[in-house]
Amino acid sequence: MAKAAERLAKLEEQRARINAEIQRVRAREQQQERKNETRRKVLVGAWMMGKVQSGEWPEQKLIEAMDSYLERDHDRALFGLPPIQPQPQQQPEHVQYSQEVQNGE
């Protein structure tokens, strides 16, 4: 009986090592894919900037495209675009109602 328990413990230990190795390999694969995706984005951007600099693509067209695409103000600033004006947030009805009650409306 003790031998069976020892064997099971050893197998559980092996399984834990194998599972840890599987996680490491998957993490490396995911990290590499993120690096590849970033590299593709850089290359596409470099290609597009080359087209603009050579006059093959109008700079104004690029700026217009970026204006409709970019949402973060610090990204927009890179292209000389103004910040996006925040939309006024609508208060939920129960908040509006409680404010009306407090104001005697």
C-alpha positions in Angstrom: 0.0 0.0 0.0 2.8 2.4 0.8 4.4 1.7 -2.5 1.2 2.6 -4.3 1.0 5.9 -2.4 4.6 6.7 -3.1 4.1 5.9 -6.8 1.0 8.2 -6.9 2.9 11.0 -5.2 5.8 10.7 -7.7 3.4 10.7 -10.6 1.6 13.8 -9.2 4.9 15.5 -8.9 5.8 14.7 -12.5 2.4 15.9 -13.6 3.0 19.2 -11.8 6.4 19.6 -13.5 4.9 18.8 -16.9 2.0 21.3 -16.4 4.5 24.0 -15.3 6.5 23.4 -18.5 3.4 23.5 -20.6 2.5 26.9 -19.1 6.0 28.2 -19.8 5.9 27.1 -23.4 2.5 28.6 -23.9 3.6 31.9 -22.3 6.7 32.0 -24.6 4.5 31.4 -27.6 2.0 34.2 -26.6 4.9 36.6 -25.9 6.4 35.9 -29.3 3.1 36.4 -31.0 2.7 39.8 -29.2 6.2 40.8 -30.4 5.3 39.7 -34.0 2.1 41.7 -33.9 3.9 44.8 -32.7 6.5 44.4 -35.4 3.8 44.1 -38.1 2.2 47.3 -36.8 5.6 49.1 -36.9 6.3 47.9 -40.4 2.8 48.9 -41.7 3.3 52.3 -40.1 6.8 52.7 -41.6 5.4 51.8 -45.0 2.5 54.3 -44.7 4.9 57.1 -43.6 7.1 56.3 -46.6 4.1 56.6 -48.9 3.2 60.0 -47.4 6.8 61.3 -47.5 7.2 60.2 -51.1 3.9 61.9 -52.0 2.2 58.7 -53.1 -0.4 59.1 -50.3 -1.7 62.6 -49.4 -0.7 63.6 -45.9 -4.1 65.2 -45.3 -5.8 61.9 -46.1 -3.7 60.2 -43.4 -4.4 62.9 -40.9 -8.2 62.5 -41.6 -8.0 58.8 -41.2 -6.1 59.1 -37.9 -8.5 61.7 -36.7 -11.4 59.3 -37.0 -9.4 56.3 -35.6 -7.5 57.7 -32.6 -9.4 58.0 -29.3 -6.6 58.7 -26.7 -5.5 62.4 -26.5 -1.8 61.5 -26.1 -2.0 59.5 -29.4 -3.9 62.3 -31.1 -1.2 64.8 -30.1 1.4 62.8 -32.0 -0.4 63.8 -35.2 -1.2 67.3 -34.2 -4.8 66.5 -33.6 -6.9 68.2 -31.0 -8.1 66.3 -27.9 -11.5 64.7 -28.1 -14.1 66.6 -26.2 -15.6 64.4 -23.5 -19.3 63.8 -23.9 -21.3 65.0 -20.9 -22.3 61.9 -18.9 -26.0 61.3 -18.5 -27.0 60.7 -14.9 -29.2 57.7 -14.3 -32.9 58.5 -13.8 -32.9 57.7 -10.1 -30.1 60.2 -9.5 -32.0 62.9 -11.6 -35.2 62.1 -9.7 -33.5 62.4 -6.3 -31.9 65.7 -7.3 -35.3 67.0 -8.4 -36.8 66.0 -5.1 -34.0 67.7 -3.2 -34.5 70.8 -5.2 -38.2 70.8 -4.7 -39.0 70.3 -8.4 
